[in-house]
Amino acid sequence: MGIRKKVIIDTDPGVDDALAIAYALKSQLLEVVALTTVFGNSQVDQTTRNALSLIKFLNADIPVYKGSGNRIDGSNPSVLASSQAGTVSYFNSRPESSMGEMNAIDAIICCLETARDSISIIAIGPLTNIAKSYQKSPESFKDKLERIWIMGGAINTYGNISPVAEFNFYSDPMAADIVLKADIPKTLVPVNACRKVVMTPEELKSLSGNSLIEDLDGLVGEYMRYYVNQERLGGAVMYDPAVVGLCANPAFIRKQIPLYVRVETAGELSLGQSVADLRPNSQNKPNVSVCLDLESAPLKSEFYQALSRQNQPNWSK
């Protein structure tokens, strides 16, 4: 087994976040050094409790740092994910691990500044913490950041929170735009690619006996029904596990292209839309690598294998 890639996971734990975190912790290719929380699927106090309880449940000895509860401009998020889309308060009755003393913004900077090796960031929630960290200490991102893997955006396709916007970008459009403009290595995994990673009801049934799946059974089932009934995709989209899988194994990327992408921050009908310059003669320099297609079958196979491992992370400090 080679050296595991060190990662920070910035997250707003809902259903697929919980599965993504479990995937990362049980992966033989990743070493999770910290979780940082942000508002999104719920208020930040709740997403932090979810993260702490999940870490305890998974028997993982990693710090959790509470992050932003409002958008980067200080305004309150107008929309939190509906229960059907995956808000989790399920772990309320579970014991929690202890929270780190730093806030998430300082923790991200500290992890980057003190790292002996390069670190990647897996961003699977609104990008508020990442944008604030970059604004506070851009030099910290220059040295040790290997890459930011971002679950966000909808490139030339329909959104999942509005006709044109993806939920994470819509939740804090200004933060998303700041991160996309930042001169740092980043890969965007938009809904285009994530919608290819669908957990079918049959696949969920095949995971019966898995402690995490059984503990989340009601929520995963509700999440599944939402996508089957509302999105008509034949199963539940694994948005966040898809990004973890690509970070762990970039060979799963089938098609990626460099693009100039910005986020609409003021539109009445288009707020949060990811605006990609697809013109062949564009003079705009690409600012992000965008994954438009991926190898779904091997990614899902690795994901399910990871979930089936013993209920403890497969790495050591």
ABEGO torsion letter per residue (X at the ends): XBBBBBBBBBBBBBAAAAAAAAAAAABAABBBABBBBBBGABBAAAAAAAAAAAAAAAGBBBBBBBBBABBAAGBBBABBBBAAAGBBAAAAABBBBBBBABBAAAAAAAAAAABABBBBBBBABBAAAAAAAAAABAAAAAAABABBBBBBEBBGBBBAABAABBAAAAABAAAAAAAAABBBBBBBBBAAAAAABBBBAAAAAAABGBAAAAAAAAAAAAAAAAAAAAAGAGEBBBAAAAAAAAAABAAABABBBBBBBBBBAABAAABGBBBBBABAABABBBABBBBABBBAAAAAAAAAAAAABBBBBABBX
